[in-house]
Amino acid sequence: GAGVSQTPSNKVTEKGKYVELRCDPISGHTALYWYRQSLGQGPEFLIYFQGTGAADDSGLPNDRFFAVRPEGSVSTLKIQRTERGDSAMYLCASRAGTSEYNEQFFGPGTRLTVL
Amino acid sequence: GNSVTQMEGPVTLSEEAFLTINCTYTATGYPSLFWYVQYPGEGLQLLLKATKADDKGSNKGFEATYRKETTSFHLEKGSVQVSDSAVYFCALIPSGYSSASKIIFGSGTRLSIRP
């Protein structure tokens, strides 16, 4: 079956611009996560959705970052007034159910470059 | 706080060599421990996991044992292949976060296998 998909695969933007990154989770997965991976580092947690609501947004670095999941499926990560330091790979993962023992499945990521 | 420290790479080995990638963690309670792998051009995949002390996770010839006394989860494989070339991430999910289950990753170890 289809895995987690993310679009676009690459995004180049200029400092100060607004960007949206999209995640399509595995069908039926109620849990959705966003992570950010800087070059040479491991992914870092940004935000977690269970259904439509953001259950934990403690990883968002500041108020320029926002994410939505209005129908409990597709999610969009939104970054306002982008800065060069926002350049990274943005990963989305989805998980079935609520058990922490269920595997999180990762998408291929969106590489964001802010010039 | 919770953190994961793993062996810095890159690690270069010849085919059929023995592999060890060291990983230690800091966490309260009893976290679940994981190894993820990222093959070139692909998304993160779960390689193996262990959810309690003395558990051994295994998959594709790789093994890791959850050692609470040394807070370690070292990855081993007896005979590596060229197809094992990838970046390996040690990770944990802290206990007590059963609804969020955000993954905390190490910085990754790049493994290259020479034919």
Interface residues (C-beta under 8 A of the other chain):
Chain A: G3 V4 A31 Y33 Y35 G40 Q41 G42 P43 E44 F45 Y48 Q50 A55 D56 G59 L91 A93 R95 T98 S99 E100 Y101 E103 Q104 F106 G107 P108 G109
Chain B: V4 S32 E42 G43 L44 Q45 L46 T51 F89 A91 I93 Y97 S98 S99 A100 S101 K102 I103 I104 F105 G106 S107 G108
